[in-house]
Amino acid sequence: MAGSSHGHTPAAWTGVTIAFIGFCISGAFTVLASPLGFWAGIVVILIGGVVGMVMKAAGLGMAKESDEMRRAREEAGRAQPHSQVQVR
């Protein structure tokens, strides 16, 4: 996963940050035994997902790979010699 840029976009970071805050809210209100606060945290989690999708639609997410780029990546992968892992 280190070789890819999966999730390293403003849309991903913002959506995950908002969802994390929602998880914290829900967790705190679970401990406090407050169902209303718990569900408020769940709503914040869902808002994080919606904000991430809206930001992606606005162009702040990862661009889709073109057919030309996909073919070039596949050809480069075939050109790389596969290393043999030796188990001792």
A tleap script that builds the chain and sets N, CA, C and O, in Angstrom:
source leaprc.protein.ff14SB
mol = sequence {
  NMET ALA GLY SER SER HIE GLY HIE THR PRO
  ALA ALA TRP THR GLY VAL THR ILE ALA PHE
  ILE GLY PHE CYS ILE SER GLY ALA PHE THR
  VAL LEU ALA SER PRO LEU GLY PHE TRP ALA
  GLY ILE VAL VAL ILE LEU ILE GLY GLY VAL
  VAL GLY MET VAL MET LYS ALA ALA GLY LEU
  GLY MET ALA LYS GLU SER ASP GLU MET ARG
  ARG ALA ARG GLU GLU ALA GLY ARG ALA GLN
  PRO HIE SER GLN VAL GLN VAL CARG
}
set mol.1.N position { 0.826 -1.192 0.000 }
set mol.1.CA position { 0.000 0.000 0.000 }
set mol.1.C position { 0.867 1.251 0.000 }
set mol.1.O position { 0.391 2.323 -0.375 }
set mol.2.N position { 2.108 1.145 0.405 }
set mol.2.CA position { 2.952 2.323 0.486 }
set mol.2.C position { 3.243 2.908 -0.884 }
set mol.2.O position { 3.527 4.100 -0.997 }
set mol.3.N position { 3.178 2.087 -1.933 }
set mol.3.CA position { 3.474 2.566 -3.262 }
set mol.3.C position { 2.312 3.289 -3.923 }
set mol.3.O position { 2.484 3.881 -4.988 }
set mol.4.N position { 1.154 3.254 -3.324 }
set mol.4.CA position { 0.008 3.916 -3.943 }
set mol.4.C position { -0.324 5.191 -3.170 }
set mol.4.O position { 0.185 5.427 -2.074 }
set mol.5.N position { -1.183 5.995 -3.765 }
set mol.5.CA position { -1.605 7.222 -3.076 }
set mol.5.C position { -3.060 7.081 -2.644 }
set mol.5.O position { -3.799 8.065 -2.616 }
set mol.6.N position { -3.465 5.883 -2.314 }
set mol.6.CA position { -4.840 5.600 -1.931 }
set mol.6.C position { -5.242 6.408 -0.704 }
set mol.6.O position { -4.657 6.258 0.368 }
set mol.7.N position { -6.230 7.253 -0.868 }
set mol.7.CA position { -6.763 7.999 0.269 }
set mol.7.C position { -6.034 9.269 0.642 }
set mol.7.O position { -6.420 9.936 1.601 }
set mol.8.N position { -4.991 9.621 -0.088 }
set mol.8.CA position { -4.231 10.820 0.259 }
set mol.8.C position { -4.768 12.020 -0.514 }
set mol.8.O position { -4.060 12.629 -1.316 }
set mol.9.N position { -6.047 12.351 -0.255 }
set mol.9.CA position { -6.684 13.479 -0.923 }
set mol.9.C position { -7.401 14.323 0.123 }
set mol.9.O position { -7.730 13.828 1.201 }
set mol.10.N position { -7.644 15.587 -0.186 }
set mol.10.CA position { -8.396 16.412 0.765 }
set mol.10.C position { -9.779 15.838 1.078 }
set mol.10.O position { -10.246 15.935 2.213 }
set mol.11.N position { -10.435 15.243 0.083 }
set mol.11.CA position { -11.762 14.652 0.307 }
set mol.11.C position { -11.684 13.502 1.309 }
set mol.11.O position { -12.518 13.405 2.209 }
set mol.12.N position { -10.695 12.638 1.157 }
set mol.12.CA position { -10.556 11.497 2.062 }
set mol.12.C position { -10.211 11.954 3.478 }
set mol.12.O position { -10.814 11.493 4.447 }
set mol.13.N position { -9.253 12.849 3.595 }
set mol.13.CA position { -8.845 13.319 4.916 }
set mol.13.C position { -9.987 14.018 5.642 }
set mol.13.O position { -10.182 13.807 6.839 }
set mol.14.N position { -10.741 14.844 4.930 }
set mol.14.CA position { -11.839 15.576 5.559 }
set mol.14.C position { -12.952 14.625 5.988 }
set mol.14.O position { -13.452 14.716 7.110 }
set mol.15.N position { -13.340 13.714 5.096 }
set mol.15.CA position { -14.395 12.758 5.434 }
set mol.15.C position { -14.032 11.879 6.622 }
set mol.15.O position { -14.862 11.642 7.500 }
set mol.16.N position { -12.804 11.399 6.650 }
set mol.16.CA position { -12.367 10.535 7.751 }
set mol.16.C position { -12.263 11.329 9.053 }
set mol.16.O position { -12.609 10.812 10.115 }
set mol.17.N position { -11.796 12.563 8.990 }
set mol.17.CA position { -11.690 13.380 10.199 }
set mol.17.C position { -13.067 13.648 10.805 }
set mol.17.O position { -13.246 13.542 12.018 }
set mol.18.N position { -14.027 13.990 9.968 }
set mol.18.CA position { -15.380 14.231 10.466 }
set mol.18.C position { -15.972 12.943 11.041 }
set mol.18.O position { -16.603 12.969 12.098 }
set mol.19.N position { -15.771 11.822 10.354 }
set mol.19.CA position { -16.285 10.543 10.853 }
set mol.19.C position { -15.622 10.172 12.180 }
set mol.19.O position { -16.285 9.648 13.075 }
set mol.20.N position { -14.335 10.436 12.317 }
set mol.20.CA position { -13.635 10.141 13.566 }
set mol.20.C position { -14.218 10.956 14.719 }
set mol.20.O position { -14.395 10.447 15.826 }
set mol.21.N position { -14.511 12.217 14.446 }
set mol.21.CA position { -15.146 13.052 15.478 }
set mol.21.C position { -16.505 12.467 15.859 }
set mol.21.O position { -16.871 12.454 17.035 }
set mol.22.N position { -17.248 11.986 14.870 }
set mol.22.CA position { -18.530 11.352 15.144 }
set mol.22.C position { -18.390 10.106 16.000 }
set mol.22.O position { -19.200 9.873 16.897 }
set mol.23.N position { -17.355 9.295 15.727 }
set mol.23.CA position { -17.098 8.109 16.552 }
set mol.23.C position { -16.779 8.508 17.992 }
set mol.23.O position { -17.230 7.864 18.939 }
set mol.24.N position { -16.005 9.567 18.144 }
set mol.24.CA position { -15.684 10.040 19.500 }
set mol.24.C position { -16.935 10.514 20.227 }
set mol.24.O position { -17.115 10.226 21.410 }
set mol.25.N position { -17.790 11.234 19.530 }
set mol.25.CA position { -19.043 11.699 20.137 }
set mol.25.C position { -19.891 10.504 20.555 }
set mol.25.O position { -20.372 10.444 21.687 }
set mol.26.N position { -20.073 9.551 19.640 }
set mol.26.CA position { -20.886 8.374 19.952 }
set mol.26.C position { -20.298 7.579 21.109 }
set mol.26.O position { -21.030 7.100 21.975 }
set mol.27.N position { -18.992 7.441 21.123 }
set mol.27.CA position { -18.344 6.706 22.209 }
set mol.27.C position { -18.531 7.384 23.556 }
set mol.27.O position { -18.816 6.729 24.559 }
set mol.28.N position { -18.370 8.695 23.569 }
set mol.28.CA position { -18.534 9.422 24.834 }
set mol.28.C position { -19.967 9.310 25.352 }
set mol.28.O position { -20.185 9.097 26.545 }
set mol.29.N position { -20.925 9.452 24.470 }
set mol.29.CA position { -22.312 9.388 24.907 }
set mol.29.C position { -22.769 7.960 25.200 }
set mol.29.O position { -23.753 7.758 25.910 }
set mol.30.N position { -22.055 6.966 24.654 }
set mol.30.CA position { -22.338 5.585 25.041 }
set mol.30.C position { -21.953 5.386 26.501 }
set mol.30.O position { -22.702 4.792 27.277 }
set mol.31.N position { -20.778 5.887 26.865 }
set mol.31.CA position { -20.322 5.777 28.252 }
set mol.31.C position { -21.249 6.553 29.191 }
set mol.31.O position { -21.498 6.122 30.317 }
set mol.32.N position { -21.753 7.685 28.732 }
set mol.32.CA position { -22.649 8.499 29.544 }
set mol.32.C position { -24.091 7.989 29.525 }
set mol.32.O position { -24.962 8.564 30.177 }
set mol.33.N position { -24.342 6.914 28.782 }
set mol.33.CA position { -25.667 6.291 28.662 }
set mol.33.C position { -26.717 7.295 28.183 }
set mol.33.O position { -27.809 7.389 28.743 }
set mol.34.N position { -26.366 8.034 27.146 }
set mol.34.CA position { -27.280 9.023 26.571 }
set mol.34.C position { -27.570 8.652 25.119 }
set mol.34.O position { -26.760 8.937 24.236 }
set mol.35.N position { -28.717 8.019 24.862 }
set mol.35.CA position { -29.033 7.599 23.493 }
set mol.35.C position { -29.103 8.759 22.495 }
set mol.35.O position { -28.696 8.602 21.343 }
set mol.36.N position { -29.606 9.905 22.916 }
set mol.36.CA position { -29.711 11.045 22.008 }
set mol.36.C position { -28.320 11.490 21.533 }
set mol.36.O position { -28.122 11.740 20.344 }
set mol.37.N position { -27.373 11.588 22.446 }
set mol.37.CA position { -26.006 11.956 22.075 }
set mol.37.C position { -25.349 10.907 21.205 }
set mol.37.O position { -24.602 11.235 20.283 }
set mol.38.N position { -25.627 9.633 21.498 }
set mol.38.CA position { -25.089 8.544 20.681 }
set mol.38.C position { -25.554 8.695 19.236 }
set mol.38.O position { -24.744 8.635 18.311 }
set mol.39.N position { -26.855 8.891 19.042 }
set mol.39.CA position { -27.386 9.007 17.685 }
set mol.39.C position { -26.920 10.292 17.008 }
set mol.39.O position { -26.783 10.329 15.785 }
set mol.40.N position { -26.677 11.333 17.778 }
set mol.40.CA position { -26.109 12.554 17.201 }
set mol.40.C position { -24.720 12.264 16.630 }
set mol.40.O position { -24.367 12.758 15.559 }
set mol.41.N position { -23.935 11.458 17.352 }
set mol.41.CA position { -22.618 11.062 16.850 }
set mol.41.C position { -22.717 10.230 15.577 }
set mol.41.O position { -21.899 10.378 14.670 }
set mol.42.N position { -23.721 9.354 15.510 }
set mol.42.CA position { -23.925 8.556 14.299 }
set mol.42.C position { -24.255 9.468 13.120 }
set mol.42.O position { -23.788 9.238 12.005 }
set mol.43.N position { -25.055 10.496 13.364 }
set mol.43.CA position { -25.381 11.463 12.305 }
set mol.43.C position { -24.116 12.172 11.833 }
set mol.43.O position { -23.943 12.391 10.634 }
set mol.44.N position { -23.233 12.531 12.756 }
set mol.44.CA position { -21.972 13.187 12.380 }
set mol.44.C position { -21.126 12.240 11.522 }
set mol.44.O position { -20.487 12.681 10.567 }
set mol.45.N position { -21.116 10.954 11.851 }
set mol.45.CA position { -20.382 9.971 11.043 }
set mol.45.C position { -20.921 9.961 9.615 }
set mol.45.O position { -20.146 9.979 8.659 }
set mol.46.N position { -22.234 9.934 9.470 }
set mol.46.CA position { -22.842 9.926 8.144 }
set mol.46.C position { -22.554 11.223 7.393 }
set mol.46.O position { -22.345 11.209 6.180 }
set mol.47.N position { -22.542 12.338 8.110 }
set mol.47.CA position { -22.212 13.624 7.490 }
set mol.47.C position { -20.777 13.583 6.948 }
set mol.47.O position { -20.501 14.133 5.881 }
set mol.48.N position { -19.872 12.937 7.676 }
set mol.48.CA position { -18.493 12.802 7.197 }
set mol.48.C position { -18.429 12.075 5.862 }
set mol.48.O position { -17.668 12.462 4.974 }
set mol.49.N position { -19.229 11.022 5.720 }
set mol.49.CA position { -19.260 10.299 4.449 }
set mol.49.C position { -19.814 11.143 3.318 }
set mol.49.O position { -19.297 11.123 2.201 }
set mol.50.N position { -20.865 11.881 3.616 }
set mol.50.CA position { -21.477 12.743 2.598 }
set mol.50.C position { -20.514 13.860 2.195 }
set mol.50.O position { -20.367 14.152 1.008 }
set mol.51.N position { -19.863 14.480 3.168 }
set mol.51.CA position { -18.905 15.557 2.866 }
set mol.51.C position { -17.760 15.014 1.998 }
set mol.51.O position { -17.344 15.673 1.045 }
set mol.52.N position { -17.257 13.832 2.320 }
set mol.52.CA position { -16.193 13.233 1.513 }
set mol.52.C position { -16.632 12.991 0.076 }
set mol.52.O position { -15.876 13.261 -0.858 }
set mol.53.N position { -17.853 12.481 -0.109 }
set mol.53.CA position { -18.351 12.225 -1.466 }
set mol.53.C position { -18.576 13.529 -2.234 }
set mol.53.O position { -18.285 13.604 -3.427 }
set mol.54.N position { -19.095 14.554 -1.553 }
set mol.54.CA position { -19.316 15.840 -2.214 }
set mol.54.C position { -17.979 16.460 -2.622 }
set mol.54.O position { -17.852 17.003 -3.720 }
set mol.55.N position { -16.992 16.380 -1.744 }
set mol.55.CA position { -15.670 16.929 -2.081 }
set mol.55.C position { -15.037 16.162 -3.236 }
set mol.55.O position { -14.370 16.755 -4.084 }
set mol.56.N position { -15.241 14.844 -3.273 }
set mol.56.CA position { -14.712 14.039 -4.383 }
set mol.56.C position { -15.386 14.461 -5.682 }
set mol.56.O position { -14.724 14.606 -6.710 }
set mol.57.N position { -16.708 14.661 -5.638 }
set mol.57.CA position { -17.441 15.099 -6.826 }
set mol.57.C position { -16.990 16.492 -7.274 }
set mol.57.O position { -17.057 16.813 -8.460 }
set mol.58.N position { -16.533 17.312 -6.334 }
set mol.58.CA position { -16.067 18.661 -6.653 }
set mol.58.C position { -14.635 18.658 -7.195 }
set mol.58.O position { -14.098 19.716 -7.525 }
set mol.59.N position { -14.019 17.488 -7.289 }
set mol.59.CA position { -12.681 17.399 -7.861 }
set mol.59.C position { -11.560 17.348 -6.849 }
set mol.59.O position { -10.390 17.436 -7.223 }
set mol.60.N position { -11.888 17.206 -5.564 }
set mol.60.CA position { -10.846 17.160 -4.537 }
set mol.60.C position { -10.478 15.734 -4.153 }
set mol.60.O position { -9.702 15.519 -3.222 }
set mol.61.N position { -11.028 14.768 -4.862 }
set mol.61.CA position { -10.697 13.363 -4.618 }
set mol.61.C position { -9.693 12.883 -5.640 }
set mol.61.O position { -9.122 13.674 -6.391 }
set mol.62.N position { -9.484 11.587 -5.661 }
set mol.62.CA position { -8.528 10.993 -6.578 }
set mol.62.C position { -9.150 10.860 -7.965 }
set mol.62.O position { -10.278 10.386 -8.102 }
set mol.63.N position { -8.424 11.273 -8.976 }
set mol.63.CA position { -8.913 11.164 -10.350 }
set mol.63.C position { -8.915 9.703 -10.788 }
set mol.63.O position { -8.059 8.919 -10.379 }
set mol.64.N position { -9.893 9.348 -11.630 }
set mol.64.CA position { -9.947 7.987 -12.138 }
set mol.64.C position { -8.835 7.801 -13.159 }
set mol.64.O position { -8.462 8.726 -13.881 }
set mol.65.N position { -8.320 6.584 -13.198 }
set mol.65.CA position { -7.213 6.263 -14.089 }
set mol.65.C position { -7.729 6.095 -15.520 }
set mol.65.O position { -8.735 5.421 -15.742 }
set mol.66.N position { -7.048 6.700 -16.478 }
set mol.66.CA position { -7.442 6.574 -17.881 }
set mol.66.C position { -7.022 5.211 -18.415 }
set mol.66.O position { -6.179 4.538 -17.823 }
set mol.67.N position { -7.614 4.809 -19.535 }
set mol.67.CA position { -7.254 3.525 -20.158 }
set mol.67.C position { -5.787 3.503 -20.555 }
set mol.67.O position { -5.121 2.476 -20.427 }
set mol.68.N position { -5.283 4.631 -21.036 }
set mol.68.CA position { -3.883 4.711 -21.447 }
set mol.68.C position { -2.947 4.497 -20.248 }
set mol.68.O position { -1.952 3.779 -20.351 }
set mol.69.N position { -3.273 5.118 -19.128 }
set mol.69.CA position { -2.446 4.949 -17.924 }
set mol.69.C position { -2.515 3.515 -17.412 }
set mol.69.O position { -1.502 2.971 -16.974 }
set mol.70.N position { -3.686 2.898 -17.460 }
set mol.70.CA position { -3.843 1.520 -17.003 }
set mol.70.C position { -2.992 0.574 -17.855 }
set mol.70.O position { -2.323 -0.312 -17.323 }
set mol.71.N position { -3.021 0.766 -19.186 }
set mol.71.CA position { -2.210 -0.082 -20.072 }
set mol.71.C position { -0.718 0.112 -19.792 }
set mol.71.O position { 0.040 -0.858 -19.764 }
set mol.72.N position { -0.296 1.364 -19.584 }
set mol.72.CA position { 1.114 1.634 -19.308 }
set mol.72.C position { 1.548 0.990 -17.994 }
set mol.72.O position { 2.650 0.451 -17.898 }
set mol.73.N position { 0.671 1.048 -16.972 }
set mol.73.CA position { 1.006 0.434 -15.689 }
set mol.73.C position { 1.108 -1.083 -15.817 }
set mol.73.O position { 2.006 -1.696 -15.241 }
set mol.74.N position { 0.190 -1.691 -16.571 }
set mol.74.CA position { 0.232 -3.144 -16.765 }
set mol.74.C position { 1.480 -3.563 -17.527 }
set mol.74.O position { 2.101 -4.572 -17.192 }
set mol.75.N position { 1.857 -2.790 -18.561 }
set mol.75.CA position { 3.070 -3.107 -19.323 }
set mol.75.C position { 4.310 -2.964 -18.447 }
set mol.75.O position { 5.227 -3.781 -18.532 }
set mol.76.N position { 4.343 -1.936 -17.611 }
set mol.76.CA position { 5.482 -1.745 -16.717 }
set mol.76.C position { 5.565 -2.895 -15.715 }
set mol.76.O position { 6.661 -3.329 -15.359 }
set mol.77.N position { 4.423 -3.385 -15.262 }
set mol.77.CA position { 4.406 -4.511 -14.331 }
set mol.77.C position { 4.920 -5.782 -14.965 }
set mol.77.O position { 5.603 -6.574 -14.317 }
set mol.78.N position { 4.591 -5.983 -16.244 }
set mol.78.CA position { 5.089 -7.178 -16.945 }
set mol.78.C position { 6.578 -7.077 -17.218 }
set mol.78.O position { 7.265 -8.097 -17.261 }
set mol.79.N position { 7.098 -5.856 -17.404 }
set mol.79.CA position { 8.511 -5.664 -17.699 }
set mol.79.C position { 9.383 -5.867 -16.467 }
set mol.79.O position { 10.572 -6.157 -16.602 }
set mol.80.N position { 8.823 -5.723 -15.275 }
set mol.80.CA position { 9.581 -5.891 -14.033 }
set mol.80.C position { 9.833 -7.374 -13.784 }
set mol.80.O position { 8.900 -8.175 -13.851 }
set mol.81.N position { 11.063 -7.747 -13.502 }
set mol.81.CA position { 11.308 -9.148 -13.139 }
set mol.81.C position { 10.749 -9.416 -11.747 }
set mol.81.O position { 10.944 -8.629 -10.821 }
set mol.82.N position { 10.064 -10.522 -11.619 }
set mol.82.CA position { 9.496 -10.887 -10.324 }
set mol.82.C position { 10.581 -11.494 -9.446 }
set mol.82.O position { 11.263 -12.435 -9.851 }
set mol.83.N position { 10.736 -10.958 -8.258 }
set mol.83.CA position { 11.764 -11.467 -7.350 }
set mol.83.C position { 11.260 -12.727 -6.652 }
set mol.83.O position { 10.073 -12.862 -6.356 }
set mol.84.N position { 12.155 -13.607 -6.408 }
set mol.84.CA position { 11.836 -14.859 -5.707 }
set mol.84.C position { 12.142 -14.673 -4.236 }
set mol.84.O position { 13.248 -14.269 -3.876 }
set mol.85.N position { 11.189 -14.958 -3.399 }
set mol.85.CA position { 11.387 -14.869 -1.970 }
set mol.85.C position { 11.836 -16.241 -1.482 }
set mol.85.O position { 11.173 -17.249 -1.725 }
set mol.86.N position { 12.964 -16.262 -0.796 }
set mol.86.CA position { 13.482 -17.524 -0.303 }
set mol.86.C position { 13.094 -17.683 1.161 }
set mol.86.O position { 13.349 -16.799 1.979 }
set mol.87.N position { 12.485 -18.800 1.482 }
set mol.87.CA position { 12.080 -19.085 2.845 }
set mol.87.C position { 13.095 -20.062 3.421 }
set mol.87.O position { 13.368 -21.108 2.833 }
set mol.88.N position { 13.638 -19.716 4.553 }
set mol.88.CA position { 14.638 -20.601 5.176 }
set mol.88.C position { 14.073 -21.310 6.343 }
set mol.88.O position { 14.771 -22.094 6.986 }
savepdb mol mol.pdb
quit
